[in-house]
Amino acid sequence: MTTSAADTSAAPGALAGIRVLDLGLLVQGPQAAAALADLGAQVLKIELPGMGDHSRLIVLGEDDFRSAYFSACNRGKRSLTLDLRTPAGAAICKRLVEDTDVIISNFKPGTLHEWGLGYDDLSAINPGLIWAAGSAFGAQGPDALREGADLAGQCAGGLISTIGSDGQDPSPVGVTIADHIASQNLTIGVLAALMHRQQTGRGQKVEVSLLGGQIWAQASEYSHLLMTGEVPGRANLAHPLIHGLYRLLPTADGWIGVIGVPPDARDQFFIALNCPELSVDSRFSGMLIAKEHLPALWEIIEKAMRTRTTEQWSELFREIGVRYAPVRDYREAAADPGAWANGYFQKAPDLQGEHKKIVGNPINLSDSPTRPAGWAPTLGQHTDEVLTELGYSAEEIAQWRKDGVV
């Protein structure tokens, strides 16, 4: 996608020339590596022979063995099957590290060290290597060796305690949000380490976790706790710390979010609700409204909002300058022309050359644009190719395949 007046359709990505080894599983590590691939890096994914990344097992259906998880987090990579637990597999990995800039993993802390592939082991081979690792609960502390996945981050990080309304059962977010946030943190750490290496010539260790990502994502709310001793509480259709016209509201046929009403639009907002008397009600006059007055205000507003459809309210709010967003499902969001115009959804050729719809990268760079790096590979698709590039013979490769090393 071109994002400037200049023709950047053939421009190399910002990370062109950077070589990445992706040892990760599921989302946290692989999505970070996928982001680096979209930014132009060459990414080689190492997978266990016969099984591959566990995300391959989360298939679309009983008769459809494609995986949305694997496709989303592994596009644009080459796949090398390699059992890192074997001495031969670890030795091949070390050969790869000699010419690698970044290695990414999200195993339980200590796992790579057990296989002879820890930070000290690999940085001795390549002092410029950036060794980036994600975990569930962090590399230090009493829970460091506990395994976990996305739900563990949502639980331990407090996110679930904020979902829904008072009195309801707890519920997780319906997406792998803890994994995603951790993957973004891992990407940021790698980019910072690359900049540091450019200045010093030295690589370093980068560590992130599901727990740490969740706490950082809720920094404002945690700061409220640390400053006051009070837990902010549940969302209750809004946000526990924002006491104003900021809330999900029911319409005649759905829901819409009112995202704050600026002072110069407040009178028009109340008039649109057919409640002009609210404009002169001292209880509701400020940008921040006392918590004890909010229930009465929402009762009035909810009744008024049910008189029009979501689309009707959207048109009206657009006209009077009220910030809003209709509550959409995935199908509705994926049909948004603006999402396509910005490249948030794109089309890319699959392994057969047929253009398919995919999720795009949300980062737009004017001179070194991000672009889908390609389709996700089949398991071990590039094994012979990569090992041959390293100088291994066909006979060695055949023997390793027989022994289960590749």
Secondary structure, 3 states (H helix, E strand, C coil): CCCCCCCCCCCCCCCCCCEEEECCCCCHHHHHHHHHHHCCCEEEEEECCCCCCHHHHCCCECCECCCHHHHHHCCCEEEEECCCCCHHHHHHHHHHHCCCCEEEECCCCCHHHHCCCCHHHHHHHCCCCEEEEEECCCCCCCCCCCCCCHHHHHHHCCHHHHCCCCCCCCCCCCCCHHHHHHHHHHHHHHHHHHHHHHHHCCCCEEEEEHHHHHHHHCHHHHHHHHHHCCCCCCCCCCCCCCCCCEEEEECCCCEEEEECCCHHHHHHHHHHCCCHHHHHCHHHCCCCCCHHHHHHHHHHHHHHHCCCCHHHHHHHHHHHCCCEEECCCHHHHHCCHHHHHCCCEEEEECCCCCEEEEECCCCCCCCCCCCCCCCCCCCCCCHHHHHHHCCCCHHHHHHHHHHCCC
